[in-house]
Amino acid sequence: MVSLEDLRVCKAHPDFTDSIIDVMSFTDNSDITILFKQKNENEWKVSFRSHKNVDVAKLARSLTEKGGGHKKASGCTLSGTFELVKQRVLEAVKHAL
């Protein structure tokens, strides 16, 4: 998870975090890699990557109409507290697996 506070402390622009999900997905041995990036107080960009047989574009679309991307790389934007968004995403991941 990358919060607005993380960006402030590191004096980083939000665009600097775009490649984190790709690095995570190559070092992780899981079916799906997920990164939550805070856009504002109650909005989160959620990125998904998969190097296995999980269609993460379908997963992103299951969370919101505006979600999507490619079978192996996708994302969506969700509103709510981090805990609520995380819970919603993890429930969707359980169904996708």
N, CA, C and O atoms as a GROMACS GRO file, in nm:
protein
  388
    1MET      N    1   0.084  -0.116   0.000
    1MET     CA    2   0.000   0.000   0.000
    1MET      C    3   0.090   0.124   0.000
    1MET      O    4   0.187   0.133   0.075
    2VAL      N    5   0.054   0.218  -0.085
    2VAL     CA    6   0.125   0.345  -0.090
    2VAL      C    7   0.023   0.453  -0.053
    2VAL      O    8  -0.074   0.476  -0.125
    3SER      N    9   0.046   0.517   0.060
    3SER     CA   10  -0.046   0.621   0.107
    3SER      C   11   0.002   0.759   0.065
    3SER      O   12   0.115   0.778   0.022
    4LEU      N   13  -0.088   0.856   0.079
    4LEU     CA   14  -0.050   0.995   0.053
    4LEU      C   15   0.060   1.038   0.149
    4LEU      O   16   0.148   1.117   0.113
    5GLU      N   17   0.055   0.987   0.272
    5GLU     CA   18   0.160   1.018   0.370
    5GLU      C   19   0.295   0.963   0.324
    5GLU      O   20   0.397   1.029   0.341
    6ASP      N   21   0.296   0.842   0.268
    6ASP     CA   22   0.421   0.785   0.215
    6ASP      C   23   0.481   0.876   0.109
    6ASP      O   24   0.601   0.904   0.110
    7LEU      N   25   0.396   0.923   0.018
    7LEU     CA   26   0.443   1.012  -0.088
    7LEU      C   27   0.497   1.142  -0.031
    7LEU      O   28   0.599   1.193  -0.076
    8ARG      N   29   0.426   1.196   0.069
    8ARG     CA   30   0.470   1.322   0.130
    8ARG      C   31   0.606   1.306   0.197
    8ARG      O   32   0.695   1.389   0.178
    9VAL      N   33   0.620   1.200   0.275
    9VAL     CA   34   0.745   1.176   0.347
    9VAL      C   35   0.862   1.158   0.250
    9VAL      O   36   0.972   1.208   0.273
   10CYS      N   37   0.837   1.086   0.142
   10CYS     CA   38   0.943   1.060   0.044
   10CYS      C   39   0.960   1.172  -0.057
   10CYS      O   40   1.052   1.170  -0.140
   11LYS      N   41   0.869   1.272  -0.050
   11LYS     CA   42   0.869   1.382  -0.147
   11LYS      C   43   0.863   1.328  -0.289
   11LYS      O   44   0.935   1.374  -0.378
   12ALA      N   45   0.776   1.229  -0.308
   12ALA     CA   46   0.763   1.162  -0.437
   12ALA      C   47   0.634   1.202  -0.507
   12ALA      O   48   0.532   1.225  -0.442
   13HIS      N   49   0.640   1.211  -0.637
   13HIS     CA   50   0.521   1.235  -0.718
   13HIS      C   51   0.447   1.101  -0.733
   13HIS      O   52   0.511   0.997  -0.743
   14PRO      N   53   0.313   1.102  -0.734
   14PRO     CA   54   0.239   0.976  -0.747
   14PRO      C   55   0.278   0.892  -0.869
   14PRO      O   56   0.273   0.770  -0.864
   15ASP      N   57   0.317   0.957  -0.978
   15ASP     CA   58   0.358   0.882  -1.097
   15ASP      C   59   0.483   0.798  -1.073
   15ASP      O   60   0.506   0.700  -1.145
   16PHE      N   61   0.564   0.834  -0.973
   16PHE     CA   62   0.685   0.759  -0.944
   16PHE      C   63   0.655   0.618  -0.894
   16PHE      O   64   0.743   0.533  -0.892
   17THR      N   65   0.530   0.594  -0.854
   17THR     CA   66   0.493   0.464  -0.798
   17THR      C   67   0.439   0.367  -0.903
   17THR      O   68   0.408   0.252  -0.871
   18ASP      N   69   0.426   0.411  -1.027
   18ASP     CA   70   0.362   0.328  -1.129
   18ASP      C   71   0.430   0.193  -1.153
   18ASP      O   72   0.362   0.095  -1.184
   19SER      N   73   0.560   0.186  -1.140
   19SER     CA   74   0.630   0.061  -1.170
   19SER      C   75   0.642  -0.032  -1.049
   19SER      O   76   0.691  -0.144  -1.063
   20ILE      N   77   0.600   0.011  -0.932
   20ILE     CA   78   0.612  -0.074  -0.813
   20ILE      C   79   0.541  -0.207  -0.832
   20ILE      O   80   0.596  -0.311  -0.796
   21ILE      N   81   0.421  -0.205  -0.888
   21ILE     CA   82   0.344  -0.328  -0.906
   21ILE      C   83   0.418  -0.426  -0.997
   21ILE      O   84   0.413  -0.547  -0.975
   22ASP      N   85   0.486  -0.376  -1.099
   22ASP     CA   86   0.559  -0.464  -1.190
   22ASP      C   87   0.676  -0.530  -1.120
   22ASP      O   88   0.701  -0.650  -1.137
   23VAL      N   89   0.749  -0.453  -1.041
   23VAL     CA   90   0.861  -0.509  -0.965
   23VAL      C   91   0.810  -0.614  -0.867
   23VAL      O   92   0.868  -0.722  -0.855
   24MET      N   93   0.701  -0.583  -0.797
   24MET     CA   94   0.643  -0.677  -0.701
   24MET      C   95   0.602  -0.807  -0.770
   24MET      O   96   0.623  -0.916  -0.716
   25SER      N   97   0.543  -0.796  -0.888
   25SER     CA   98   0.491  -0.916  -0.954
   25SER      C   99   0.601  -1.009  -1.002
   25SER      O  100   0.579  -1.130  -1.013
   26PHE      N  101   0.719  -0.956  -1.029
   26PHE     CA  102   0.829  -1.042  -1.073
   26PHE      C  103   0.903  -1.105  -0.957
   26PHE      O  104   0.973  -1.205  -0.975
   27THR      N  105   0.890  -1.049  -0.839
   27THR     CA  106   0.959  -1.105  -0.723
   27THR      C  107   0.867  -1.188  -0.636
   27THR      O  108   0.912  -1.257  -0.544
   28ASP      N  109   0.738  -1.182  -0.665
   28ASP     CA  110   0.638  -1.252  -0.585
   28ASP      C  111   0.603  -1.384  -0.654
   28ASP      O  112   0.596  -1.390  -0.776
   29ASN      N  113   0.582  -1.488  -0.577
   29ASN     CA  114   0.548  -1.618  -0.633
   29ASN      C  115   0.400  -1.651  -0.612
   29ASN      O  116   0.364  -1.765  -0.584
   30SER      N  117   0.315  -1.549  -0.624
   30SER     CA  118   0.173  -1.569  -0.601
   30SER      C  119   0.096  -1.566  -0.733
   30SER      O  120   0.149  -1.528  -0.837
   31ASP      N  121  -0.030  -1.606  -0.725
   31ASP     CA  122  -0.115  -1.605  -0.844
   31ASP      C  123  -0.150  -1.462  -0.886
   31ASP      O  124  -0.159  -1.433  -1.005
   32ILE      N  125  -0.170  -1.374  -0.788
   32ILE     CA  126  -0.206  -1.235  -0.815
   32ILE      C  127  -0.123  -1.143  -0.726
   32ILE      O  128  -0.105  -1.170  -0.607
   33THR      N  129  -0.072  -1.036  -0.784
   33THR     CA  130  -0.005  -0.931  -0.708
   33THR      C  131  -0.096  -0.810  -0.708
   33THR      O  132  -0.152  -0.773  -0.811
   34ILE      N  133  -0.112  -0.747  -0.592
   34ILE     CA  134  -0.203  -0.634  -0.576
   34ILE      C  135  -0.128  -0.517  -0.513
   34ILE      O  136  -0.051  -0.535  -0.419
   35LEU      N  137  -0.152  -0.397  -0.566
   35LEU     CA  138  -0.098  -0.276  -0.507
   35LEU      C  139  -0.211  -0.175  -0.489
   35LEU      O  140  -0.284  -0.146  -0.584
   36PHE      N  141  -0.224  -0.122  -0.368
   36PHE     CA  142  -0.321  -0.018  -0.338
   36PHE      C  143  -0.246   0.114  -0.332
   36PHE      O  144  -0.149   0.126  -0.257
   37LYS      N  145  -0.291   0.214  -0.410
   37LYS     CA  146  -0.230   0.346  -0.407
   37LYS      C  147  -0.338   0.448  -0.374
   37LYS      O  148  -0.440   0.455  -0.443
   38GLN      N  149  -0.317   0.525  -0.271
   38GLN     CA  150  -0.413   0.625  -0.228
   38GLN      C  151  -0.411   0.744  -0.322
   38GLN      O  152  -0.306   0.803  -0.346
   39LYS      N  153  -0.529   0.780  -0.376
   39LYS     CA  154  -0.541   0.896  -0.465
   39LYS      C  155  -0.584   1.020  -0.388
   39LYS      O  156  -0.536   1.130  -0.416
   40ASN      N  157  -0.674   1.002  -0.294
   40ASN     CA  158  -0.715   1.108  -0.202
   40ASN      C  159  -0.767   1.040  -0.076
   40ASN      O  160  -0.751   0.919  -0.062
   41GLU      N  161  -0.826   1.114   0.014
   41GLU     CA  162  -0.860   1.058   0.145
   41GLU      C  163  -0.938   0.927   0.138
   41GLU      O  164  -0.911   0.835   0.214
   42ASN      N  165  -1.035   0.918   0.048
   42ASN     CA  166  -1.118   0.798   0.040
   42ASN      C  167  -1.125   0.740  -0.101
   42ASN      O  168  -1.230   0.689  -0.141
   43GLU      N  169  -1.016   0.747  -0.175
   43GLU     CA  170  -1.013   0.690  -0.310
   43GLU      C  171  -0.880   0.618  -0.330
   43GLU      O  172  -0.773   0.670  -0.297
   44TRP      N  173  -0.890   0.497  -0.386
   44TRP     CA  174  -0.773   0.411  -0.400
   44TRP      C  175  -0.764   0.356  -0.542
   44TRP      O  176  -0.862   0.307  -0.596
   45LYS      N  177  -0.646   0.364  -0.600
   45LYS     CA  178  -0.619   0.297  -0.726
   45LYS      C  179  -0.566   0.159  -0.690
   45LYS      O  180  -0.470   0.147  -0.614
   46VAL      N  181  -0.629   0.057  -0.743
   46VAL     CA  182  -0.590  -0.080  -0.714
   46VAL      C  183  -0.536  -0.141  -0.843
   46VAL      O  184  -0.606  -0.147  -0.943
   47SER      N  185  -0.411  -0.186  -0.840
   47SER     CA  186  -0.347  -0.247  -0.956
   47SER      C  187  -0.330  -0.396  -0.933
   47SER      O  188  -0.298  -0.440  -0.822
   48PHE      N  189  -0.352  -0.473  -1.040
   48PHE     CA  190  -0.340  -0.618  -1.033
   48PHE      C  191  -0.242  -0.666  -1.141
   48PHE      O  192  -0.239  -0.613  -1.252
   49ARG      N  193  -0.163  -0.767  -1.107
   49ARG     CA  194  -0.077  -0.835  -1.203
   49ARG      C  195  -0.087  -0.984  -1.178
   49ARG      O  196  -0.104  -1.029  -1.064
   50SER      N  197  -0.076  -1.062  -1.286
   50SER     CA  198  -0.074  -1.207  -1.274
   50SER      C  199   0.017  -1.266  -1.381
   50SER      O  200   0.012  -1.227  -1.498
   51HIS      N  201   0.101  -1.359  -1.340
   51HIS     CA  202   0.185  -1.432  -1.434
   51HIS      C  203   0.136  -1.575  -1.446
   51HIS      O  204   0.203  -1.661  -1.504
   52LYS      N  205   0.019  -1.600  -1.390
   52LYS     CA  206  -0.040  -1.734  -1.395
   52LYS      C  207  -0.171  -1.724  -1.472
   52LYS      O  208  -0.193  -1.628  -1.545
   53ASN      N  209  -0.257  -1.822  -1.456
   53ASN     CA  210  -0.382  -1.825  -1.532
   53ASN      C  211  -0.498  -1.756  -1.462
   53ASN      O  212  -0.607  -1.812  -1.454
   54VAL      N  213  -0.477  -1.637  -1.412
   54VAL     CA  214  -0.584  -1.559  -1.351
   54VAL      C  215  -0.607  -1.435  -1.438
   54VAL      O  216  -0.514  -1.359  -1.464
   55ASP      N  217  -0.730  -1.417  -1.483
   55ASP     CA  218  -0.766  -1.302  -1.565
   55ASP      C  219  -0.794  -1.184  -1.471
   55ASP      O  220  -0.905  -1.169  -1.420
   56VAL      N  221  -0.693  -1.100  -1.451
   56VAL     CA  222  -0.710  -0.990  -1.357
   56VAL      C  223  -0.793  -0.876  -1.416
   56VAL      O  224  -0.842  -0.792  -1.340
   57ALA      N  225  -0.809  -0.870  -1.547
   57ALA     CA  226  -0.900  -0.771  -1.606
   57ALA      C  227  -1.043  -0.804  -1.567
   57ALA      O  228  -1.121  -0.715  -1.534
   58LYS      N  229  -1.077  -0.930  -1.570
   58LYS     CA  230  -1.210  -0.975  -1.527
   58LYS      C  231  -1.229  -0.945  -1.378
   58LYS      O  232  -1.337  -0.903  -1.336
   59LEU      N  233  -1.125  -0.965  -1.301
   59LEU     CA  234  -1.129  -0.935  -1.158
   59LEU      C  235  -1.156  -0.786  -1.136
   59LEU      O  236  -1.243  -0.751  -1.055
   60ALA      N  237  -1.084  -0.700  -1.205
   60ALA     CA  238  -1.103  -0.555  -1.190
   60ALA      C  239  -1.244  -0.513  -1.232
   60ALA      O  240  -1.305  -0.429  -1.166
   61ARG      N  241  -1.295  -0.571  -1.340
   61ARG     CA  242  -1.430  -0.539  -1.385
   61ARG      C  243  -1.536  -0.588  -1.287
   61ARG      O  244  -1.644  -0.531  -1.279
   62SER      N  245  -1.505  -0.693  -1.211
   62SER     CA  246  -1.601  -0.742  -1.112
   62SER      C  247  -1.616  -0.644  -0.995
   62SER      O  248  -1.716  -0.647  -0.923
   63LEU      N  249  -1.518  -0.557  -0.978
   63LEU     CA  250  -1.520  -0.460  -0.869
   63LEU      C  251  -1.586  -0.328  -0.909
   63LEU      O  252  -1.645  -0.260  -0.825
   64THR      N  253  -1.578  -0.292  -1.036
   64THR     CA  254  -1.637  -0.167  -1.085
   64THR      C  255  -1.646  -0.171  -1.237
   64THR      O  256  -1.563  -0.233  -1.303
   65GLU      N  257  -1.747  -0.104  -1.292
   65GLU     CA  258  -1.764  -0.098  -1.438
   65GLU      C  259  -1.643  -0.037  -1.508
   65GLU      O  260  -1.613  -0.072  -1.622
   66LYS      N  261  -1.575   0.052  -1.440
   66LYS     CA  262  -1.462   0.122  -1.501
   66LYS      C  263  -1.332   0.045  -1.486
   66LYS      O  264  -1.227   0.090  -1.532
   67GLY      N  265  -1.337  -0.072  -1.422
   67GLY     CA  266  -1.216  -0.152  -1.405
   67GLY      C  267  -1.186  -0.229  -1.531
   67GLY      O  268  -1.273  -0.253  -1.615
   68GLY      N  269  -1.062  -0.268  -1.545
   68GLY     CA  270  -1.025  -0.348  -1.660
   68GLY      C  271  -0.880  -0.331  -1.697
   68GLY      O  272  -0.799  -0.283  -1.619
   69GLY      N  273  -0.851  -0.372  -1.816
   69GLY     CA  274  -0.714  -0.368  -1.865
   69GLY      C  275  -0.687  -0.491  -1.947
   69GLY      O  276  -0.765  -0.524  -2.037
   70HIS      N  277  -0.579  -0.559  -1.918
   70HIS     CA  278  -0.541  -0.680  -1.990
   70HIS      C  279  -0.553  -0.800  -1.896
   70HIS      O  280  -0.562  -0.784  -1.775
   71LYS      N  281  -0.552  -0.918  -1.954
   71LYS     CA  282  -0.567  -1.041  -1.875
   71LYS      C  283  -0.461  -1.051  -1.766
   71LYS      O  284  -0.489  -1.101  -1.657
   72LYS      N  285  -0.341  -1.006  -1.792
   72LYS     CA  286  -0.231  -1.018  -1.697
   72LYS      C  287  -0.198  -0.889  -1.622
   72LYS      O  288  -0.118  -0.891  -1.528
   73ALA      N  289  -0.257  -0.776  -1.663
   73ALA     CA  290  -0.229  -0.647  -1.598
   73ALA      C  291  -0.353  -0.559  -1.607
   73ALA      O  292  -0.399  -0.526  -1.716
   74SER      N  293  -0.406  -0.522  -1.493
   74SER     CA  294  -0.527  -0.440  -1.494
   74SER      C  295  -0.537  -0.361  -1.364
   74SER      O  296  -0.450  -0.367  -1.278
   75GLY      N  297  -0.647  -0.286  -1.353
   75GLY     CA  298  -0.667  -0.209  -1.231
   75GLY      C  299  -0.804  -0.145  -1.227
   75GLY      O  300  -0.883  -0.157  -1.321
   76CYS      N  301  -0.829  -0.077  -1.117
   76CYS     CA  302  -0.955  -0.007  -1.099
   76CYS      C  303  -0.937   0.096  -0.989
   76CYS      O  304  -0.836   0.094  -0.917
   77THR      N  305  -1.034   0.185  -0.975
   77THR     CA  306  -1.033   0.284  -0.868
   77THR      C  307  -1.157   0.261  -0.783
   77THR      O  308  -1.268   0.252  -0.835
   78LEU      N  309  -1.136   0.252  -0.652
   78LEU     CA  310  -1.245   0.225  -0.558
   78LEU      C  311  -1.247   0.331  -0.448
   78LEU      O  312  -1.144   0.387  -0.412
   79SER      N  313  -1.366   0.357  -0.397
   79SER     CA  314  -1.383   0.456  -0.291
   79SER      C  315  -1.410   0.388  -0.158
   79SER      O  316  -1.472   0.282  -0.152
   80GLY      N  317  -1.364   0.451  -0.051
   80GLY     CA  318  -1.386   0.403   0.084
   80GLY      C  319  -1.258   0.408   0.164
   80GLY      O  320  -1.153   0.448   0.114
   81THR      N  321  -1.268   0.366   0.289
   81THR     CA  322  -1.147   0.358   0.372
   81THR      C  323  -1.058   0.247   0.318
   81THR      O  324  -1.105   0.159   0.246
   82PHE      N  325  -0.931   0.251   0.354
   82PHE     CA  326  -0.840   0.147   0.308
   82PHE      C  327  -0.889   0.009   0.352
   82PHE      O  328  -0.888  -0.085   0.273
   83GLU      N  329  -0.930  -0.003   0.476
   83GLU     CA  330  -0.975  -0.133   0.527
   83GLU      C  331  -1.095  -0.187   0.449
   83GLU      O  332  -1.099  -0.306   0.417
   84LEU      N  333  -1.191  -0.102   0.418
   84LEU     CA  334  -1.308  -0.147   0.343
   84LEU      C  335  -1.272  -0.184   0.199
   84LEU      O  336  -1.319  -0.286   0.148
   85VAL      N  337  -1.188  -0.103   0.136
   85VAL     CA  338  -1.146  -0.133  -0.001
   85VAL      C  339  -1.066  -0.262  -0.004
   85VAL      O  340  -1.087  -0.346  -0.091
   86LYS      N  341  -0.975  -0.278   0.090
   86LYS     CA  342  -0.894  -0.401   0.096
   86LYS      C  343  -0.983  -0.523   0.115
   86LYS      O  344  -0.964  -0.625   0.048
   87GLN      N  345  -1.078  -0.514   0.204
   87GLN     CA  346  -1.170  -0.627   0.229
   87GLN      C  347  -1.248  -0.661   0.102
   87GLN      O  348  -1.262  -0.778   0.067
   88ARG      N  349  -1.297  -0.560   0.034
   88ARG     CA  350  -1.374  -0.582  -0.090
   88ARG      C  351  -1.287  -0.649  -0.197
   88ARG      O  352  -1.331  -0.742  -0.264
   89VAL      N  353  -1.164  -0.601  -0.212
   89VAL     CA  354  -1.073  -0.658  -0.312
   89VAL      C  355  -1.038  -0.802  -0.277
   89VAL      O  356  -1.040  -0.889  -0.364
   90LEU      N  357  -1.007  -0.828  -0.151
   90LEU     CA  358  -0.968  -0.964  -0.113
   90LEU      C  359  -1.084  -1.063  -0.130
   90LEU      O  360  -1.060  -1.179  -0.163
   91GLU      N  361  -1.206  -1.019  -0.107
   91GLU     CA  362  -1.322  -1.106  -0.132
   91GLU      C  363  -1.334  -1.138  -0.281
   91GLU      O  364  -1.363  -1.252  -0.318
   92ALA      N  365  -1.313  -1.037  -0.366
   92ALA     CA  366  -1.318  -1.058  -0.510
   92ALA      C  367  -1.206  -1.152  -0.556
   92ALA      O  368  -1.226  -1.234  -0.645
   93VAL      N  369  -1.089  -1.139  -0.496
   93VAL     CA  370  -0.976  -1.227  -0.530
   93VAL      C  371  -1.009  -1.372  -0.494
   93VAL      O  372  -0.981  -1.463  -0.571
   94LYS      N  373  -1.069  -1.392  -0.378
   94LYS     CA  374  -1.109  -1.528  -0.338
   94LYS      C  375  -1.200  -1.590  -0.441
   94LYS      O  376  -1.185  -1.708  -0.474
   95HIS      N  377  -1.295  -1.512  -0.494
   95HIS     CA  378  -1.388  -1.563  -0.594
   95HIS      C  379  -1.316  -1.589  -0.728
   95HIS      O  380  -1.352  -1.681  -0.801
   96ALA      N  381  -1.216  -1.507  -0.759
   96ALA     CA  382  -1.143  -1.522  -0.884
   96ALA      C  383  -1.054  -1.646  -0.884
   96ALA      O  384  -1.029  -1.705  -0.989
   97LEU      N  385  -1.007  -1.684  -0.767
   97LEU     CA  386  -0.919  -1.800  -0.759
   97LEU      C  387  -1.001  -1.926  -0.749
   97LEU      O  388  -0.945  -2.036  -0.741
   0.00000   0.00000   0.00000
